[in-house]
Amino acid sequence: MSNAPVIPYSKTLQVKDTCLCLFAQRAARVLARRFDLALKPLGLTNQQFSLMMSLNRPAPPSLGQVARLLGMDRTTLTAALKPLTRNGWVEVLPDPKDKRGKRLALTAVGVGVLQAAVPVWDAVHGALEAGMATDPQLLRNGLAEISG
């Protein structure tokens, strides 16, 4: 038996009812499952959709730019890119200005997959927002405040 002090059950209830991290994690899991299910017929996960959308820009972004946007470290992003490059949806290019750097670009096939996925995202996202009692922009603002 441990000699550690017992944390009162009231503290457990307080954490359950007020912990922003717990609420965010729980919501993130529910959202991820919902989008994963909707995107599965296209062979995509919600994480892959977000990553590919982050590459949909006029010039290929750097690995660091994408990692910052997605709130990932570079190692996690590199691992997440592997199935996308293996599927031929994303290519990793050398940075013409910095030989050590990498740029990320959608391939033509990747653009096609993303074009098919956007209406799916639109439908799921629209339904989620329509079903919320809280103003979705207030939620986005609060989450942006936390994530910086």
Secondary structure as GFF3:
##gff-version 3
##sequence-region A 1 148
A	DSSP	alpha_helix	9	18	.	.	.	ID=ss1
A	DSSP	alpha_helix	20	39	.	.	.	ID=ss2
A	DSSP	three_ten_helix	40	42	.	.	.	ID=ss3
A	DSSP	alpha_helix	46	54	.	.	.	ID=ss4
A	DSSP	alpha_helix	63	70	.	.	.	ID=ss5
A	DSSP	alpha_helix	74	86	.	.	.	ID=ss6
A	DSSP	beta_strand	90	95	.	.	.	ID=ss7
A	DSSP	beta_strand	98	106	.	.	.	ID=ss8
A	DSSP	alpha_helix	108	130	.	.	.	ID=ss9
A	DSSP	alpha_helix	136	147	.	.	.	ID=ss10
###
